[in-house]
Amino acid sequence: MYKYETPDPLPEIRNPLARAVVQTLSAPDTASTRTWKLNYRDGVATWTVRLLRVDKLVRLGNVQLREDEGDDDDDRTIVVKLNGRVLERAADNADALWEQELGGGLNVLEFGTSSGQAWKVYMDRPM
């Protein structure tokens, strides 16, 4: 007779991110923007967006962490990557923005804490 054994539970993945705002812009100083508000209550950690040819820049800001994930500042450092390259925070902006030009084709924006699960936004921009 076959005896069923319950598998070990999967390790819990910490996801301290609460919300973030992703914008695409046609030029650095333009009012022409499209905005996506990401929230952990969406129940996902990956989003897919089809961009327009005029979308030339991506901006990430208003990244907020959940309050119930401890207070260790080293674990709460936000890391942002675009297509695998780490982005530096904009020095002249108090809103903790990251901004970078987009290439044609698929672009992947990843961000999260150094010790937690990363959120990913796949952005497909026509060439």
NUVOLO-7758 format. One record per atom (N, C-alpha, C, O): x, y, z. Coordinates in steps of 0.001 Angstrom, whole numbers, padded with zeros to 6 digits, always signed. Atoms other than C-alpha are relative to their C-alpha. Layout:
N
XYZ...
***
This chain:
127
+000842-001182+000000+000000+000000+000000+000887+001245+000000+001903+001303+000694-000764-001232+000126+001251+003459-000909-000344+000937+001149-001515+001179+001445+000208-000952-001094+001729+005863+001968+000405+001392-000494+001540+001608-000919-000251-001374+000448+001459+009542+001089+000667+000770+001123+000196+000772+002260-000679-000848-000971+003896+011805+002851-000121+001447-000441+000100+001772-001607+000112-001425+000292+003320+015519+003032+001391+000564-000253+002287+000382+000571-001320-000579+000268+006224+017344+001385+000301+001123+000978-000597+001736+001556-000397-001116-000848+008198+019830+003373-000538+001289-000592-000551+001452-001812+000514-001261+000542+006700+023300+003088+001119+000792-000659+002282+000712-000264-000971-000869+000654+008406+025725+000764+000446+001080+000968-000342+001536+001797-000437-001076-000889+010553+028296+002522-000778+001276-000288-001088+001587-001437+000745-001248+000167+008728+031535+003111+000899+001056-000629+002019+001284-000174-000755-001052+000674+009887+034275+000772-000440+001330+000584-001617+001689+000545+000314-001307-000576+010091+037625+002466-000219+001009-001111+000585+001108-002038+000269-001047+000965+008533+040416+000484-000379+001261+000766-001558+001514+001016+000276-001184-000805+008890+043654+002427-000537+001190-000788-000872+002212-000189+000500-001125+000786+007761+045866-000484-001505+000164+000198-002247-000817+000251+001428-000299-000149+004396+047562-000031-000564+000595-001283-001614+000164-001760+000507-000647+001209+004012+049783-003078+001133+000769-000667+002161+001073-000062-000957-000778+000782+005866+051632-005807-000743+000598-001185-001823+000138-001556+000574-000647+001172+005143+053905-008749+001029-000063-001120+002174+000360-000960-000844+000061+001192+006580+053240-012209-000617+000938-001030-001822+000891-001280+000461-000923+001032+006332+055952-014866+000875-000153-001229+002064-000454-001127-000781-000128+001226+007385+056136-018489-000208+001406-000535-001299+001968-000441+000022-001372+000495+008223+059474-020083+000521+000022-001425+001329-000821-001815-000498-000143+001364+008775+060612-023647+001270+000847-000051+002028+000758-001017-001214-000811-000110+011502+063086-022570+000177+000348+001482-000791+000315+002241-000239-000263-001426+013153+064033-019241-000872+001089+000608-001346+000935+001734+000754-001128-000563+011304+067345-018785-001342+000154-000699-001663+001230-001203+001268-000059+000707+007923+066506-020222-001140-000394+000932-000952-001107+001919+001183+000355-000777+004437+066237-018855-000662-001255-000554-001636-001746+000016+000564+001183+000632+003731+063278-021145+000506-001256+000713+001572-001780+000390-000393+001172-000774+003856+060380-018691-001140-001008+000049-002313-000663-000089+000969+001054-000307+002128+057072-018135+000431-000588+001337+001624-000773+001579-000306+000406-001370+001912+055788-014569-000659-001329+000334-001815-001574-000010+000515+001259-000533+001510+052339-013016+000280-000018+001491+001421+000151+001922-000125+000078-001456+000871+052037-009289+000001-001474+000395-001004-002170+000243-000157+001391-000391+002166+048709-007998-000248-000127+001503+000161+000738+002277+000352+000173-001403+000899+047333-004684+000076-001473+000340-000311-002316-000469-000112+001404-000397+001585+044132-002755-001365-000665+000100-001464-001890+000021+001353+000567-000071-002178+043687-002413-000483-000517-001360-001504-001200-001441+000321+000566+001310-002240+042934-006154+000198-001511+000008-000371-002222-000821-000235+001428-000130-001000+039509-005079+001014-000559-000973+001136-001777-001109-001014+000446+000951+001754+039372-007682+001298+000760+000253+001313+001781+000941-001286-000680-000097+005421+040299-007898+000580+000272-001382+001729+000694-001512-000438-000209+001377+005628+040533-011695-001120+000666-000784-002279+000257-000708+000958-000706+000841+003914+042941-014077+000560+000045-001415+001776+000031-001604-000398-000112+001399+003993+043150-017882-000696+001210-000603-001901+001395-000434+000526-001239+000563+003547+046428-019760+000457+000111-001450+001633-000086-001753-000372-000288+001389+003447+047140-023486+000138+001509-000117-000810+002257+000124-000284-001424+000101+005058+050504-024076-000269+000503-001417-000454-000273-002355+000116-000652+001298+004657+052973-026910+001393+000379-000482+002336+000426+000308-001298-000397+000544+007478+054015-029207+000491+001306+000616+001698+001526+000718-000394-001295-000578+007433+057490-027598+000494-000121+001436+001080+000826+001961-000481+000202-001371+008186+056025-024142+001512-000214-000036+001991-001273-000441-001465+000043+000109+011904+056787-023857+000705-000212+001337+001828-000716+001372-000615+000096-001328+012576+056857-020097-000919-000756+000942-002140-000738+000783+000779+000602-001073+011474+054833-017097+000455+000642+001305+001639+000907+001510-000275-000627-001299+011237+056342-013625-000680-000844+001071-001847-001213+000937+000535+000740-001142+010755+054462-010361+000074+000903+001214+001121+001487+001490+000017-000836-001197+009724+056321-007230-001058-000455+000973-001800-001404+000718+000987+000259-001047+007623+056294-004099+000009-001469+000428-001044-002058+000669-000120+001384-000456+008950+052857-003121-000172-000012+001510+000590+000623+002239+000286+000070-001430+007489+052050+000277+000092-001438+000466-000296-002364-000247-000145+001326-000591+008241+049111+002532-001120-000257+000986-001652+000670+001597+001025+000372-000976+005744+047218+004643+000563+000167+001403+001754-000045+001634-000418-000272-001371+005879+048029+008329+000265-001265+000811+000997-001221+001800-000086+001210-000808+005648+044436+009546+001204-000878-000320+001207-002056+000038-001128+000817+000436+008980+043267+008142+001275+000270+000785+002361+000087+000235-001198-000208-000799+011379+044163+010962+000603+001371-000223+000120+002157-001039-000588-001336+000040+013636+047145+011438+001472+000002-000383+002134+001027-000223-001406+000061+000342+017047+045985+010218+000247+000801-001271-000158+000391-002358-000214-000893+001145+018179+048831+007941+000855-000638-001087+000667-000329-002264-000834+000642+001008+020807+046665+006205-000835-000868-000927-000545-000959-002120+000862+000857+000806+018069+044297+005013-001017+000805-000797-001702+000243-001652+001037-000800+000631+015900+047193+003838+000569+000971-001033-000107+001919-001432-000593-000814+001055+018281+048751+001324-000639-000372-001328-000671-001545-001701+000666+000246+001276+016473+049123-001985+001049-000105-001106+001918+000756-001244-000876+000217+001151+018298+047744-005016-000880+000046-001248-001916-000616-001312+000771-000153+001240+017070+048730-008494+000901-000352-001180+002029+000130-001285-000739+000398+001196+018186+047122-011762-000881+000201-001222-002096+000005-001176+000665-000049+001294+017280+047766-015368+000848-000836-000951+002016-000531-001193-000694+000928+000896+018225+044956-017746+001280-000543+000627+002297-000694-000050-001128+000598-000707+020575+043523-015112+001041+000966+000519+001960+000546+001222-000969-001009-000456+022476+046778-014456-000574+000776+001168-001704+001260+001103+000444-000715-001195+022227+048389-011029-000085+001483-000304+000836+002063-000880+000202-001436+000201+020818+051924-011140+000303+000740+001295+000007+000261+002390-000274-000870-001146+021982+054694-008845-001193+000914+000227-001855+001337-000721+001084-000912-000356+019443+056816-007020+000350+001403-000475+001502+001828-000378-000212-001378+000458+019017+060312-008465+000403+000864+001184-000346+000985+002154-000541-000775-001121+021137+062546-006238-000768+001291+000244-000837+001768+001377+000658-001297-000140+019132+065705-006909-001489-000125+000292-002221+000857+000166+001420+000177-000225+015762+064225-006009-000253-000607+001368+000271-001676+001680+000295+000473-001350+014425+063810-002483-001021-001131+000018-001206-001775+001050+001028+001047+000046+011711+061381-003639+000574-001378-000305-000177-002295-000637-000665+001281+000227+014248+058562-004064-000363-000578-001359-000814-001718-001467+000327+000443+001352+013760+058337-007795+001195-000642-000674+002346-000270-000441-000963+000598+000896+015614+056131-010200-000536+000249-001398-001719+000032-001660+000441-000336+001348+015498+057169-013846+001044-000476-000995+002244-000313-000779-000928+000542+000991+016996+055553-016937-000664-000043-001361-001878-000217-001467+000511+000129+001372+016634+055541-020722-000339-001454-000283+000291-002373+000239+000424+001335+000406+014856+052565-022254+000519-000313-001387+000545+000556-002258-000373+000456+001327+016160+050559-025175-001214-000563-000714-002264-000758-000102+001079+000638+000733+014007+049096-027914-000067-001478+000337+000947-002087+000677+000174+001412-000340+012587+045631-027328-000370-000179+001465-000979+000700+002075+000372+000333-001374+012217+043982-023937+000950+000647+001001+002168+000524+000875-000745-000580-001114+013357+045895-020834-000570-000587+001279-001785-000733+001415+000440+000588-001264+013234+044379-017343+000462+000896+001136+001659+001098+001336-000273-000811-001187+013005+046622-014277-000201-000901+001207-001287-001450+001393+000070+000815-001210+013768+044746-011035+000328+000887+001191+001256+001694+001140-000322-000745-001202+013656+046225-007580-000525-000731+001222-001526-001446+001164+000372+000627-001260+013455+045064-004005+001076+000275+001038+002044+000989+000776-001017-000154-001034+015365+044923-000763+001115-000995-000265+000933-001973-000990-001153+000857+000263+018786+043331-000697-000218-001425+000497+000430-002344-000003+000204+001351-000528+017477+040344+001290-001399-000547-000285-001748-001620+000206+001366+000445+000250+013917+040063-000022-000254-000321-001456+000643-000234-002294+000412+000322+001359+012031+039052-003123-000071+001271-000839-000519+002313-000362+000035-001151+000903+012364+041382-006109-001326+000046-000746-001893-000988-001100+001119-000211+000905+009440+042843-007989+000591+000224-001381+001664+000811-001516-000487-000161+001367+009812+042757-011769-001094+000603-000867-002267+000242-000765+000898-000592+000984+008233+044875-014472+000639-000226-001365+001699+000316-001674-000455+000262+001362+008649+043568-018010-000661+001027-000907-001887+001120-000967+000497-001070+000846+008324+046445-020478+000453-000258-001432+001649-000285-001722-000310+000261+001405+008121+045736-024203-000208+001289-000789-001330+001778-000920+000032-001264+000743+008978+048830-026256+000299-000262-001462+001313-000887-001773-000265+000208+001435+008684+048822-030069+001327+000654-000396+001714+001693+000140-001287-000542+000465+011965+049393-031862-000220+001093-001024+000744+001669-001530
***
